[in-house]
Amino acid sequence: MYLRPALWTAVLISFTPSLSHAQAAMADADFVKAAESGASADIASKAAIVRLDAKGATTVVRAGTNGFTCTVGVPGDPTAPFCADANAWTWLVSAVTGQPKPTNSAPGIAYMAQGGVHYESATRDVVMMPNATTHPVKEPPHWMLMWAFDPATSGLPTKENASGVYIMFAGTPYAHLMIYQNPTQMAK
């Protein structure tokens, strides 16, 4: 599903009040615990823990030392833990603030070790925001490569499939690679 940039911005902005509300309702200690559950302990324990509001402003709950930032909430799922390197964090801030496209200049890695929720149309197309014709689908634990992928040139699928790899939000500026592999169980 491709949305024109102005419509895309409106859709993203409609998400942000629920994100801010979900974050504000949590005490700092609970927020840290929830945010840390987005990645393996070796990453999350050294990551910055940040609250992100609808305007992209951040409140650092805990400083980090490893270049990763963890929070609670992603577009379409305001309660999902999310941990990201600097480029993937830029991608998330772009989405939350309604930028017409992500502003990261290089690929980023993000983890959602608790899984999350995405929304699908009747034809199983994954959309960024729910509407009257979509339904929620629970995602397993996964990690993501936050960079534009073109299904026509990459040959990658655009719908969930048995391989556990697909391009989410295909046809939009926020297309990225989903890998259904639990980041807390990957061998080092």
C-alpha positions, 0 to 999 in steps of 0.5 A: 500500500503506497501513501502519498507523502502528505497522507503518510505524514497524517497517518504517522502523526495520528499514531503519536498521541497513543505512543506518548500516552503509553510511555507517560503511564509508566514509572521510570523503573517500569519503563526501563524494564520494558524497554530493555526487554526489546533486545538481548541483555548484553545490548539492552543493559548498556543501551540508552533508555529514552522516552520519545514524544510525538514531536520527536523530543526525547527524555533520557531515562538512562544514559547508554554506553554502546550506541543503542537506544531502547524505548517502548512503542513503534508506529502501530504498536505503542507498547512494543519494546524497541532497541536500535542502533543510531541509524535505526533510531533515526528511522524511528524518530522520522516515522514518529515525527511524520517525516515523508521518508526516513532520514537515516543515511545508512542501514540500521539494526533494530530489535524487537525481542518481545515481538509486536503487532502489525496490521494487514489488509484482506490481501495480507499486505502489511500496512503501517497504521490500522484502518477500518479494513485491516486486522492486527497480526501478532509478530514473533520476536524479530530483528530488522534492517531499517533501510529501503528495500525494493521487492522488484530488484531484491527478489524479497517477498512483501508478505509474511512467509515460511522463511520468516523474512520479508519486506514490511511496508513495501511500496512506502518510504518506510519499507524495511527488512523483517527477520523473524529470528529471536534476537535473544537466542542468536549465537554470538 
